[in-house]
Structures are given as structure tokens and as C-alpha cells.
Amino acid sequence: MSEKALVEGAAERTAAASFTEINARRLGPFRRYFRNHPRVTDAVVVLIYLASSLPQSIVATILHDQWLPLLPVIAAGVVLFWRRDRPLLVLGILLGLEWLSLLTSDGQASVGIGVWFALYAVAVRHPFRIAVGALAAAAVLTITPLWFVDALFVEEAPYLIWIVMGFVLMWYLLAVGFGVTIRRDREHETALRDWAVRNAELASATERNRIAREMHDVVAHSLSVMIALSDGAAVVMKRDQERAREVLDELSASGRTALADMRRVLGVLRVGPEAAPLEPLPAAGSLATLLDGFRVAGLPIRLGLSGPGLPENPAFQLTVYRIIQESLTNVLRYGKSVTTVNVAISRTGTLVRVRITDDGRGSMGPVVSVGTGQGITGMQERASIYSGTVDCGPGPDGGWVVDARLVLPEDRESTNRGADSVRST
């Protein structure tokens, strides 16, 4: 099985389990029990039917001095147990038994309550039009035999037959109404469950993309710096051992930093006290360290700031940090004969512009890549979170230009306190 299928299956199981738990709390203990034990529910329905119908049929049996009125009622109870599996078939059998029961008992015994439960099962199981058709058929087939029951035609109560017919129709309408309502509730639950599954799959995909983007930024940056430092150490080893020792110390520090960043990124996958914090690390305070690391690796970086500082929004600062990190990593990886790298951060109102340029020759030329080829895409994805854009391409005088424009989040009040941390670089 593919990794994608495994992830989607896990997302579906997680969403389904979460929704099931929420729905179970909403149903309550009794409804939850009967929902989880449908055959118990069927048995209870049969018992309710028999408790309601048997007394009348027993009286009719005694009055008529024969067991024939009792047989349709008992047979209906047996058939009713299967109403959940074959509701239309059960309804048809019960309608036939209703005829037999009314005519053999002169209207004193009936399986009408069983018909009520069968109509409810039809409305729950089948679409509305089928439920209406079943209602019409039941009304016609159970009201018709009433005209052959002599007990319903009494001179003192000439409207008795109409009253009985009205009650029969009313109970049948209630049965179908309850069934349609339950069916719609279950369809709504199914729609919510499907939505929860889709939302979990989307969240899973988003989280995978976020982790992949973070891992790319950490690994590509760290490996590029470490490769440059190791190459530099090899060059100066024989000429200046003290300088080589400094470069090797920086190489070791870069490796430890990369390992710590990877642990932080992967730490969000854990649960419990060892889990990493979910909030992003502030980037402004570590920007100076980032630039110093690139300078040690050989990039002549100049930083320019204008306008108010960045807001104290860790996620926004991390976006700026990662864009600068990826841009400088690409310069270090692909740039040739680079003598100047300019990093400019400017803010005008709610617009923050980050521009990284270099004067190298043959930038982005064909070289062996240590990345995944998704660096520019990752920058664009980060910028899009803040309604921004990232434009990359060759500069007019050579080199490479990365021009990112970000819009400050409106729900956070921008302050100038972030200026001090950025200008400390």
C-alpha cells in the first residue's frame, strides 16, 4: 500500500473516530445503546407491538371461540422482526395480515401498530417518494377492509367509520413523518462525517506540505553552508590553520543547528510532554546569526533596513526569515564570482518588501543540487499566506534577484518594537 493511501486511511479513521465520539455524546446513553445494537431495538419493537396488539386479539379469540383472530397478530410479530432488512416486503405482508385480522375478528383485532412500525422503517430506509407511495398503499389497503366491518356501522354513531379512518391516517402520517425526519438526520450525519474526513485529509496534506517545506529550508540551507565551509576549510588548511579551525567550528555549529531545527520540525509529530511547541520560532532575533553564518561561509552580505520594523508576529517573522534563508542558500549554492549580496527589508504601511540581490555571474547555472527543487515554490507558498508574491529571476546587471512582497496581517496591531530586534543585526 502506498504512503498516500496510508495517510488518507489514517486521516479518515481519525476523522470518523472524532465525529463518532461527538455524535455519541449528542445521542445520549440510551439512544447510543440502541444505535449500536439494532437487533435489540428490533426485539423491543416486536415486544411493544405484541403488548399492544395481543390483548385485543385474545379478547376477539374468546368472543369468537376460535383461534383464527390470534394467528395474524402473532405472525405479524414474527415478520416485524425483519422490518429493518426488508421494510417493503414486511409492509406488504403486514397489509395482507391486516386484512385477515380485521375480517376474522370483525374489527376487534388488528395489526395496525405493526403497519405503523413498518411504514416508519420504509421511510427511514427509502427515499421520500417511495415512503409516500407506501403510505398511500397502506392507507388504501387498510382502510378498505374497514367498510366490511359491521361493528363500525352503528346507528347511534354514524360517523364512527370516518373517525376510525381519520385516526388510521393520522398514525400512518406520523410514522412516515418520523421516518423521513430520522432519514434526513442520518443523511446529515453522513454528510458531516464525509466533511470531517475531507477536512482531515486536507489538514493532513497541509501539514505534510508544511513539514516538507520546513525540512527543505532547514536541510538545503544547512547542507549548502556546511559544504561551503568544508570546501573553505580544505582550501585554507595548509595556509592558515587558525582560520581553518574557525571554519571547522562554524561547520560543527551549523550541523548542530540543523539537527536542532530538524528535531523541532519533527517534534510536532509527537504527543505528550516531549512534543515540540506548535508556535513558530521568532525569526527577527536570529536573523543576525543567519547572516553571520552566511558571511562565514563566504557571502559578502550587506543588510539594509527602511521604515518601521517588522511586527511582533512570530509567524510573519518566520516567513521573512525563511525567504531570506532560501534566497541566500541559492546564492551560496549556485552563484559564481559573487562580490556583493544585498539584503533589503523595507516596510511601507502594511506592505513589507524583502529584496535579495547579488552580482554573481552565471547564477542559477547547472550544478549538482542538494535540495529538492522546491525552494522557490516554498517561498511563494509562504508569501501567499500573507497575500504576497515572490518574483525571482536574473538581474538587469547579472546575478539573481528575489523580490518578495508581503501584506501585514490585519488582525494584529503592528508595532515598532520589532525594529530594535531587526536593527540589532
C-alpha atoms as one frame of an Amber mdcrd trajectory, in Angstrom:
protein
   0.000   0.000   0.000   1.308   3.454  -0.908   2.223   6.099   1.640  -0.533
   8.348   0.311  -3.135   5.629   0.845  -1.850   5.006   4.359  -2.040   8.711
   5.238  -5.513   9.098   3.735  -6.689   5.986   5.578  -5.320   7.297   8.859
  -6.956  10.675   8.260 -10.285   9.012   7.501 -10.116   6.831  10.608  -9.175
   9.799  12.780 -11.968  11.995  11.417 -14.523   9.187  11.650 -13.495   8.390
  15.229 -13.706  12.053  16.250 -17.114  12.508  14.638 -18.396   9.245  16.124
 -17.342  10.372  19.589 -19.060  13.747  19.197 -22.215  12.158  17.801 -22.271
   9.590  20.589 -22.249  12.341  23.218 -25.091  14.066  21.388 -27.258  10.928
  21.261 -27.060  10.105  24.936 -26.551   6.686  26.560 -29.922   5.077  25.691
 -30.081   6.113  22.049 -26.404   5.279  21.678 -27.008   1.786  23.044 -29.915
   1.076  20.709 -27.995   2.594  17.773 -25.129   0.199  18.441 -27.433  -2.815
  18.996 -30.008  -2.787  16.190 -31.284  -6.319  16.859 -32.064  -5.374  20.436
 -34.076  -2.477  19.045 -35.940  -4.828  16.724 -36.775  -7.125  19.636 -38.061
  -4.187  21.697 -40.233  -3.070  18.766 -41.731  -6.568  18.480 -42.413  -6.670
  22.233 -44.117  -3.268  22.113 -46.246  -4.423  19.200 -47.259  -7.674  20.907
 -48.013  -5.912  24.187 -50.305  -3.513  22.336 -51.991  -5.950  19.955 -52.264
  -9.281  21.785 -54.833  -8.231  24.435 -57.371  -7.232  21.779 -56.741 -10.357
  19.738 -57.149 -12.543  22.834 -60.484 -10.877  23.574 -61.550 -11.409  19.949
 -60.487 -15.054  20.211 -62.592 -15.577  23.316 -65.621 -13.825  21.824 -65.490
 -15.770  18.581 -64.491 -19.006  20.307 -61.776 -19.686  17.745 -58.035 -19.110
  17.408 -58.134 -17.586  13.927 -58.042 -13.873  15.041 -54.904 -14.603  17.088
 -52.858 -16.088  14.281 -52.430 -12.908  12.124 -51.270 -10.920  15.164 -48.632
 -13.487  16.127 -47.498 -13.884  12.507 -47.166 -10.095  12.220 -44.921 -10.065
  15.284 -42.600 -12.625  13.705 -42.479 -10.780  10.383 -41.979  -7.419  12.079
 -38.624  -8.561  13.473 -37.182  -8.298   9.925 -38.538  -4.827   9.150 -35.025
  -3.306   9.164 -33.726  -5.650   6.444 -36.743  -5.820   4.099 -39.084  -2.977
   5.043 -41.151  -3.004   1.830 -41.620  -6.773   1.914 -42.547  -6.674   5.603
 -45.024  -3.859   4.948 -46.684  -5.843   2.159 -47.042  -8.939   4.355 -48.442
  -6.897   7.234 -51.015  -5.251   4.977 -52.247  -8.699   3.950 -52.335  -9.813
   7.586 -54.296  -6.674   8.467 -56.999  -7.703   6.036 -57.150 -11.174   7.555
 -57.130  -9.873  11.118 -59.933  -7.353  10.612 -62.207  -9.678   8.702 -61.776
 -12.689  11.010 -62.277 -10.705  14.207 -64.996  -8.337  12.976 -62.678  -5.383
  13.576 -61.859  -6.323  17.174 -58.231  -7.351  16.397 -55.715  -5.543  14.255
 -52.053  -5.473  13.303 -52.199  -1.716  12.613 -49.411  -0.937  15.082 -47.176
  -3.297  13.164 -48.057  -1.468   9.949 -47.107   1.757  11.738 -43.628   0.382
  12.573 -43.230  -0.957   9.028 -44.097   2.425   7.480 -41.525   4.061   9.749
 -38.880   1.558   8.590 -39.744   2.211   4.932 -39.413   5.992   5.412 -36.047
   5.547   7.146 -34.650   3.144   4.565 -36.021   4.510   1.276 -36.309   7.938
  -0.398 -39.255  10.223   0.263 -41.200   9.337  -2.896 -41.141   5.641  -2.016
 -42.247   6.432   1.528 -45.198   8.455   0.181 -46.131   5.605  -2.157 -46.002
   3.144   0.725 -48.170   5.479   2.794 -50.788   5.677   0.050 -50.800   1.914
  -0.439 -51.093   1.276   3.294 -53.919   3.783   3.623 -55.905   2.235   0.786
 -55.297  -1.396   1.750 -56.058  -0.959   5.462 -58.974   1.447   5.171 -60.769
  -0.611   2.536 -61.484  -3.601   4.808 -62.932  -1.259   7.418 -66.028  -0.870
   5.192 -66.679  -4.606   5.629 -66.587  -4.488   9.440 -70.161  -4.383  10.715
 -69.086  -3.169  14.154 -68.051   0.190  12.698 -71.550   0.941  11.366 -73.698
   1.905  14.336 -76.881   3.941  14.047 -76.122   5.838  17.247 -72.659   6.804
  15.856 -72.919   7.142  12.065 -69.553   8.920  11.864 -67.641   6.176  13.694
 -66.189   4.744  10.480 -64.838   8.167   9.487 -63.326   8.752  12.908 -61.523
   5.402  12.758 -60.289   6.143   9.240 -59.013   9.531  10.385 -57.086   8.007
  13.275 -55.557   5.393  10.985 -54.405   8.046   8.510 -53.096  10.264  11.300
 -50.930   7.490  12.763 -49.658   6.488   9.357 -48.722  10.092   8.578 -46.899
  10.340  11.908 -44.998   7.140  11.177 -43.835   8.356   7.773 -43.055  11.806
   9.176 -40.879  10.381  11.944 -39.133   8.092   9.475 -38.397  10.900   6.997
 -37.026  13.053   9.818 -34.736  10.281  11.049 -33.561   9.596   7.494 -32.677
  13.255   6.981 -30.835  13.351  10.301 -28.782  10.322   9.320 -28.047  11.786
   5.886 -26.918  14.949   7.646 -24.673  12.891   9.922 -23.217  11.130   6.885
 -22.575  14.464   5.173 -20.861  15.777   8.304 -18.780  12.621   8.544 -17.712
  12.961   4.897 -16.883  16.610   5.512 -14.831  15.654   8.561 -12.926  13.064
   6.509 -12.240  15.553   3.705 -11.200  18.183   6.219  -8.855  15.712   7.922
  -7.337  14.753   4.575  -6.842  18.430   3.717  -5.317  19.135   7.112  -3.045
  16.108   6.723  -1.924  17.241   3.272  -1.363  20.782   4.533   0.687  19.526
   7.455   2.748  17.268   5.203   3.446  20.215   2.905   4.367  22.396   5.864
   6.770  19.812   7.267   8.246  19.192   3.810   8.735  22.930   3.315  10.376
  23.338   6.710  12.597  20.318   6.148  13.642  21.644   2.758  14.537  25.031
   4.210  16.488  23.510   7.082  18.290  20.771   5.163  19.048  22.727   1.983
  20.332  25.736   3.901  22.396  23.750   6.371  23.926  21.419   3.799  24.793
  24.309   1.484  26.514  26.202   4.285  28.285  23.072   5.526  29.511  22.202
   2.024  30.830  25.744   1.528  32.522  25.690   4.932  34.123  22.301   4.346
  35.414  23.441   0.940  36.769  26.588   2.507  38.435  24.674   5.314  40.156
  22.420   2.789  41.491  25.466   0.945  42.887  27.329   3.969  44.019  24.275
   5.944  47.624  24.482   4.787  47.907  28.282   4.679  46.100  29.349   7.849
  45.335  26.647  10.357  43.786  29.093  12.813  41.333  30.284  10.164  40.649
  26.683   9.192  39.905  25.879  12.812  37.369  28.731  12.951  35.715  27.476
   9.783  35.522  23.960  11.181  33.992  25.302  14.405  31.386  27.099  12.318
  30.820  23.888  10.365  30.195  21.991  13.595  27.852  24.715  14.856  25.898
  24.640  11.591  25.464  20.878  11.893  24.211  21.157  15.471  21.837  23.967
  14.498  20.479  21.903  11.606  19.974  18.921  13.899  18.133  21.067  16.455
  15.912  22.546  13.727  15.089  19.107  12.376  14.203  17.895  15.856  11.961
  20.916  16.304  10.190  20.330  12.990   9.705  16.620  13.616   8.781  17.272
  17.235   5.319  18.473  16.230   4.564  14.876  15.213   4.950  13.703  18.793
   2.406  13.908  21.559   2.912  14.305  25.258   5.449  16.289  27.257   8.220
  15.731  24.698   6.256  17.352  21.884   7.741  20.481  20.376   5.801  23.750
  20.746   3.436  24.372  17.863   4.123  28.102  17.589   6.841  29.169  15.117
  10.208  30.313  16.394  10.743  34.091  16.289  12.912  34.916  13.299  13.891
  38.521  13.873  16.226  37.802  16.779  18.009  35.028  14.879  18.409  36.948
  11.617  21.801  38.259  12.701  23.010  34.714  13.378  21.722  33.620   9.989
  23.584  36.395   8.159  26.752  35.815  10.163  26.668  32.150   9.216  26.465
  33.026   5.526  29.270  35.546   5.899  31.493  32.893   7.431  30.573  30.622
   4.511  31.907  33.289   2.132  28.998  35.527   1.154  29.705  39.278   1.390
  26.301  40.328   2.713  25.092  43.876   3.244  21.840  44.440   5.135  19.637
  47.469   4.521  16.561  48.399   6.569  13.991  51.126   5.957  10.691  52.060
   7.504   9.237  50.668  10.728  10.391  47.288  11.931   8.559  44.029  11.487
   5.561  43.390  13.728   5.950  41.080  16.693   4.199  38.287  14.887   6.344
  35.108  15.074   4.693  33.507  12.049   5.218  36.603   9.917   8.820  36.973
  11.077   9.436  33.306  10.308   8.141  33.846   6.774  10.580  36.724   6.221
  13.360  34.672   7.793  12.750  31.652   5.556  12.569  33.750   2.396  15.925
  35.350   3.194  17.396  31.986   4.176  16.293  30.276   0.960  17.471  33.177
  -1.213  20.928  33.286   0.372  21.170  29.493   0.208  20.559  29.654  -3.534
  23.215  32.346  -3.921  25.690  30.253  -1.959  24.801  27.135  -3.926  24.601
  28.494  -7.474  26.263  31.924  -7.546  29.672  32.349  -9.177  32.149  35.132
  -8.516  29.792  36.845  -6.094  31.287  40.016  -4.622  28.185  41.641  -3.117
  24.896  40.348  -1.786  22.325  42.941  -0.768  19.504  42.096   1.630  16.941
  44.902   1.876  13.932  44.845   4.207  11.535  47.762   3.877   8.120  48.474
   5.272   5.613  50.988   3.949   2.280  50.947   5.752   1.038  47.373   5.676
   3.390  46.329   2.874   6.691  44.620   3.687   9.179  44.151   0.878  12.130
  41.782   1.076  14.631  42.062  -1.766  17.789  39.949  -2.119  20.181  40.641
  -4.990  23.686  39.559  -5.906  26.185  40.463  -8.618  27.366  36.965  -9.420
  27.998  35.650 -12.885  26.133  32.662 -14.162  23.804  32.477 -11.183  21.497
  29.507 -11.117  23.705  27.672 -13.548  23.618  23.878 -13.831  25.251  22.387
 -10.767  24.720  19.360  -8.594  21.763  20.229  -6.360  21.487  19.274  -2.714
  17.894  20.494  -2.500  14.559  19.239  -3.792  13.958  21.913  -6.403  11.037
  23.275  -4.365  12.722  26.277  -2.783  11.097  28.960  -4.936   7.748  27.198
  -4.684   8.114  27.111  -0.913   8.808  30.847  -0.794   5.760  31.547  -2.919
   3.607  29.342  -0.686   4.819  31.176   2.393   4.193  34.571   0.820   0.692
  33.612  -0.296  -0.311  33.127   3.354   0.098  36.895   3.741  -1.467  37.827
   0.378   2.013  38.310  -1.006   4.060  37.395  -4.043   7.628  36.328  -4.757
   9.280  37.211  -8.058  12.586  35.555  -8.946  14.787  35.986 -11.952  18.075
  37.261 -13.386  19.031  40.816 -12.508  19.475  43.507 -15.184  23.208  43.683
 -14.465  23.716  39.983 -13.840  23.268  37.948 -10.735  19.925  36.933  -9.337
  17.037  38.875  -7.794  14.415  37.698  -5.317  11.693  40.270  -4.698   9.070
  39.329  -2.095   6.090  41.475  -1.119   4.042  40.619   1.948   0.944  42.230
   3.449   0.898  42.528   7.222  -1.889  40.582   8.933  -4.752  42.948   9.647
  -5.837  41.288  12.867  -2.536  42.128  14.598  -1.584  45.609  15.625   1.759
  46.488  14.105   4.283  47.966  16.473   7.788  49.327  16.189   9.209  47.087
  18.864  10.260  44.605  16.193  12.538  47.285  14.688  15.022  47.033  17.539
  15.417  43.269  17.162  15.877  43.524  13.384  18.246  46.512  13.546  20.354
  44.650  16.074  21.651  42.726  13.088
